[in-house]
Amino acid sequence: MNSRANSSDVKVLSKAFGLLEAVGASDTGRSLSELGDELGMPVGTAHRLLRQLVRLGYLEQDPATKLYRLGLRVLSLRASAIAALQLASLARPHLRDLMVATGCVAHLAVYRSGDVVYIDRVDTPETIGRHMPSAGRRVPAHTTALGKVLLASLPEPDLDEFLATTSLSAATLNTLTDPILLKQRLLTVRMRGYALDREEATLGVWCVASPVRDHTGRTVAAASVSMYERPSPDRVQELIGIVGERAGRISLSIGYPEAATGDIMELVVN
């Protein structure tokens, strides 16, 4: 029964996305009959799905012509994706410098609904082709150094809601899954300005991450390095400084005040 229900859900989603794509491909809007004919969908089915998409804000229907067009919710998603791509483009030179300076894989990620979404990755010559998160991959935020930096930047009510409603599953035996202990860790991350991942997301991989801030001082992304060997305490301190400095350069490239960058670096290093 579950498999049949899952199959039915997939079919409904496929039809809904088909309608969205068909409407999005038109500059003038599409009628119910056009959409039904193009997608080979019964008019009644198309109408029910369109009505639901309108209710959710993904589509709009012109009251006069009855034509369907993309809604503001889709446009906001598009704007969010464009912003992430622009950030990745601006950060790329600094991410490459970060890889060269540390000899480690460099990542850039943003926060989306409890996950980190990787938007760029720069490999070392030795790590090309190795299994690590690449652009577009989503990973539970609580398991990664990047995610801990981004979670630590959330307003207190949003952080509390995340901890109260999210199932903190374990990716490895080292993943922190207790919400009380995780909040304590996140408050420390907020105070220090960096986060560590000691094989919490993937066994054998250690990471260091720092925040990327925009012109308002808001954390909009995080940069990190990942390595396949356990670093010494001195190496960790070195990486903390380098990652924080390069994350600061990315912040400057998107408008973060230069005068404030020194304060951030003092916080990270000390």
Secondary structure, DSSP 8 states (H G I E B T S, - for coil): -HHHHHHHHHHHHHHHHHHHHHHHT-SS-B-HHHHHHHHT--HHHHHHHHHHHHHHTSEEE-TTT--EEE-HHHHHHHHHHHHHHHHHHHHHHHHHHHHHHHTSEEEEEEEETTEEEEEEEE--TTTTTSS---TT-EEEGGGSHHHHHHHHTS-HHHHHHHHHH-----SSTT----HHHHHHHHHHHHHHT-EEEESSSSTT-EEEEEEEE-TTS-EEEEEEEEESS---HHHHHHHHHHHHHHHHHHHHHTT--HHHHHHHHHHHH-
